[in-house]
C-alpha cells in the first residue's frame, strides 16, 4: 500500500524517481495509466494483473463498462524501474496530467 505524499522533479529525459517507500512495495515492473482528474495512476505489476483480470471479466454490453475499460487500458503502459529508482514518464501521460517539472506522488 502506498502512503504519504512526496515531491520530485522530472529531469530533461522525462525520468522521475519513485519514492523509496513506494519502491519497497514494488517487485518488478510498474504500470502507469490515466487516472481521474488529470492524475496518473501507478500500479505494481502484481496489483495491475489482478485489476486487469477484474476489468476483463466485466460485461462489455454496458456502455459505461466499455468506456471505463478504454479509459484505463488504452492509455496504460508497462515500465521498468532503473537502478536509481526512476521511470521514464511517457509524453502522452505527462501531457494528460499537465506536468511540467514538478511531480507529487500521493499514496
C-alpha positions in Angstrom: 0.0 0.0 0.0 1.3 3.4 -0.9 1.1 6.0 1.8 2.1 9.7 2.2 2.9 12.3 -0.4 6.3 13.2 -1.9 7.6 15.9 -4.3 10.0 15.1 -7.1 11.2 16.8 -10.2 11.3 15.4 -13.7 14.6 15.6 -15.4 15.3 16.6 -19.1 14.8 12.9 -20.2 11.4 12.7 -18.5 12.8 10.5 -15.7 11.3 10.7 -12.3 12.2 9.0 -9.1 9.6 6.8 -7.4 9.7 7.4 -3.7 11.7 4.8 -1.8 8.8 3.9 0.4 6.7 3.2 -2.7 9.5 1.1 -4.2 9.5 -1.1 -1.1 6.0 -2.2 -2.2 7.1 -2.9 -5.8 8.8 -6.1 -7.1 9.2 -6.0 -10.8 7.6 -3.7 -13.3 5.1 -0.9 -12.8 2.0 0.0 -14.9 1.0 3.6 -15.4 -2.3 4.8 -16.8 -4.5 7.8 -16.9 -6.4 8.3 -13.7 -9.2 10.6 -12.7 -8.9 14.4 -12.5 -5.7 14.6 -14.5 -3.8 12.2 -12.2 -1.6 9.3 -13.3 -2.2 6.0 -11.6 0.8 3.7 -10.8 0.3 0.0 -10.1 2.8 -2.6 -9.2 2.8 -5.4 -11.7 1.0 -7.9 -9.4 -1.7 -5.4 -8.5 -2.2 -4.4 -12.1 -2.6 -8.1 -13.1 -5.4 -8.5 -10.6 -7.0 -5.3 -11.7 -6.7 -6.2 -15.3 -8.4 -9.6 -14.7 -11.3 -7.9 -12.9 -11.8 -5.4 -15.8 -11.7 -8.1 -18.4 -14.5 -10.0 -16.7 -16.9 -7.1 -16.8 -19.7 -7.2 -19.3 -19.0 -5.2 -22.4 -22.7 -4.8 -23.2 -22.8 -1.8 -20.9 -21.6 1.4 -22.4 -20.1 2.6 -19.0 -18.0 -0.6 -18.8 -16.6 -0.1 -22.3 -15.8 3.5 -21.6 -14.1 2.6 -18.3 -12.1 -0.2 -19.9 -11.0 2.0 -22.7 -10.0 4.9 -20.4 -7.8 2.7 -18.3 -6.5 0.0 -20.7 -5.9 2.0 -23.9 -3.7 4.5 -22.0 -1.7 2.0 -19.9 1.9 1.4 -20.3 4.3 -1.1 -18.6 7.6 0.3 -17.4 10.8 -0.9 -15.8 12.3 0.9 -12.8 16.0 1.7 -13.4 18.8 1.1 -10.9 18.3 4.5 -9.4 14.6 4.0 -8.8 13.4 6.0 -11.7 10.9 5.5 -14.5 10.6 7.4 -17.8 7.2 9.2 -17.9 5.7 8.9 -21.4 4.9 12.2 -23.1 1.2 11.4 -23.5 0.8 10.8 -19.8 2.9 13.9 -18.9 0.7 15.9 -21.2 -2.5 14.4 -19.9 -1.6 15.3 -16.3 -0.2 18.7 -17.4 3.1 18.0 -15.8 6.0 20.4 -16.5 8.7 19.7 -13.9 7.2 19.0 -10.5 5.5 15.7 -9.7 3.6 15.0 -6.5 3.3 11.3 -5.6 0.2 10.6 -3.5 -0.3 7.3 -1.7 
